[in-house]
């Protein structure tokens, strides 16, 4: 499994491999693909306002699809430790994860990246990567990549997991845009 958000690392690792050698489990490659473009939304807000909403982890259960709870349980100078609980299968299956989120985004090629680090929980793995880019003083691009591998009693086909991760990222970035552009009064 490739665990990187660096385009250069991904290109280097995948060079020389055929399509049949590659099994995609989550979105990790930016480009002119319809699915990836759907995961990048233009906001009518300055990047600082969008970043502020992205980093309000305690509020996620109020507006993010499938979130039952999300709480910052610890914070140090570099990261916030976040406990989150999500549901799947129309609420029949509940999962939790503990992740670390950086207090300051990593900046590369004009994109700010806020990438989670999985620490534990009732899932095999969880990864969320928010990417923000300022277009001008009043507009920002935001994208979300999500990878959630549940612990299930039966194996889940990679195609099903990838479809669910794409749907989760699409719904999540739309919910974040709605929350940022129309905050509660």
C-alpha positions in Angstrom: 0.0 0.0 0.0 1.2 3.5 -0.9 0.8 5.9 2.1 1.7 9.3 0.7 0.0 12.4 -0.5 3.0 13.5 -2.5 2.3 13.5 -6.2 6.0 12.9 -7.0 6.2 9.8 -4.7 3.0 8.4 -6.3 4.3 8.9 -9.8 7.7 7.3 -8.9 6.0 4.3 -7.2 3.6 3.7 -10.0 5.9 4.3 -13.0 6.4 1.1 -14.9 3.3 -0.6 -13.5 0.4 -1.6 -15.7 -3.2 -0.9 -14.8 -3.7 -4.5 -13.8 -0.9 -4.2 -11.2 -2.7 -1.3 -9.5 -5.6 -1.6 -7.1 -7.0 1.8 -6.1 -8.5 1.9 -2.6 -9.0 5.7 -2.3 -8.5 8.8 -4.2 -4.9 10.0 -4.2 -4.2 11.3 -7.6 -5.2 14.8 -8.7 -5.9 15.4 -12.4 -8.7 16.1 -14.9 -10.8 13.1 -13.9 -14.5 13.7 -13.4 -14.6 12.0 -10.0 -11.6 13.9 -8.7 -12.9 17.2 -10.0 -16.2 16.5 -8.1 -14.1 16.3 -4.9 -12.6 19.8 -5.4 -15.0 22.6 -4.6 -14.6 26.4 -5.1 -15.6 28.4 -2.0 -16.7 32.0 -2.0 -14.5 32.6 1.1 -10.9 33.5 1.9 -8.7 30.6 2.7 -8.4 31.6 6.4 -12.2 31.2 6.8 -12.3 27.8 5.1 -9.3 26.5 7.1 -11.0 27.7 10.3 -14.1 25.6 9.6 -12.1 22.6 8.5 -10.1 22.6 11.7 -13.2 22.9 14.0 -13.2 19.1 14.6 -15.6 19.4 17.5 -18.3 20.6 15.1 -18.1 17.8 12.5 -21.0 15.8 14.0 -23.3 18.8 13.5 -22.9 18.8 9.7 -20.6 16.1 8.3 -22.5 13.2 6.8 -22.3 9.9 8.9 -20.5 11.6 11.9 -22.1 10.7 15.2 -19.4 12.4 17.3 -16.1 14.2 16.9 -14.2 15.6 19.9 -10.7 17.0 20.4 -9.5 15.0 23.3 -6.0 16.4 23.5 -3.9 19.1 21.9 -0.2 20.0 21.9 1.9 22.5 20.1 1.9 20.5 16.8 -1.3 18.4 16.7 -4.9 17.9 17.9 -5.9 14.3 18.9 -9.4 13.8 17.7 -11.9 11.0 18.6 -14.6 10.5 16.0 -17.5 8.1 15.6 -19.1 7.4 12.2 -22.0 5.2 11.0 -22.4 3.1 7.9 -25.1 0.9 6.4 -27.9 3.4 7.4 -26.7 3.4 11.0 -26.5 -0.4 11.4 -22.7 -0.3 11.8 -20.8 2.2 14.0 -17.1 2.7 13.9 -14.7 4.9 15.9 -11.2 6.2 15.3 -8.6 8.2 17.1 -6.5 10.4 14.8 -4.0 13.2 15.0 -4.5 16.4 12.9 -1.8 19.0 12.5 -2.5 22.4 14.0 -0.7 24.0 11.0 -1.1 22.8 7.4 1.8 21.6 5.4 2.3 23.9 2.4 3.5 22.6 -1.0 3.1 24.1 -4.5 0.5 26.6 -3.2 -1.7 23.9 -1.6 -2.2 23.7 2.1 -2.6 20.1 3.3 -4.1 19.0 6.6 -3.5 15.2 6.7 -4.7 12.9 9.5 -2.5 10.3 11.2 -4.4 7.1 12.3 -3.7 6.1 15.9 -6.4 3.4 16.6 -10.0 2.5 16.9 -12.5 0.0 15.7 -11.4 0.3 12.1 -8.4 -1.1 10.3 -7.3 2.2 8.9 -8.5 5.8 8.4 -7.1 8.6 6.5 -8.5 12.1 5.7 -6.6 14.7 3.7 -8.0 18.2 3.3 -6.3 20.3 0.6 -6.8 24.1 0.4 -5.6 26.6 -2.2 -6.3 30.3 -2.3 -7.5 31.5 -5.6 -7.7 35.1 -4.6 -8.6 37.1 -1.4 -12.2 35.9 -1.5 -12.1 32.5 -3.1 -10.6 29.1 -2.2 -10.4 25.6 -3.6 -10.9 22.8 -1.1 -10.7 19.1 -1.7 -11.1 16.0 0.5 -9.6 12.6 0.1 -10.9 9.9 2.5 -9.9 6.3 3.1 -11.8 4.2 5.6 -11.1 0.5 6.0 -13.6 -1.0 8.4 -13.0 -4.1 10.4 -15.8 -6.4 9.1 -16.5 -10.0 9.8 -16.5 -10.7 6.0 -14.1 -9.3 3.4 -15.3 -6.3 1.4 -14.3 -6.0 -2.3 -11.9 -3.2 -3.0 -14.4 -1.8 -5.6 -17.1 -1.4 -2.9 -14.7 0.2 -0.4 -13.4 2.6 -3.1 -17.0 3.5 -4.1 -17.9 4.2 -0.5 -14.7 6.3 0.1 -15.4 8.4 -3.0 -19.0 8.9 -2.0 -17.9 9.9 1.5 -15.3 12.4 0.2 -17.8 13.9 -2.2 -20.5 14.3 0.5 -17.9 15.5 3.0 -16.5 18.3 0.8 -20.0 19.5 -0.1 -21.0 19.5 3.6 -17.9 21.5 4.4 -18.6 24.0 1.7 -22.2 24.4 2.9 -21.1 24.9 6.5 -18.4 27.4 5.7 -20.5 29.5 3.3 -23.6 29.3 5.4 -22.5 29.1 9.1 -25.2 28.7 11.8 -26.5 31.9 13.2 
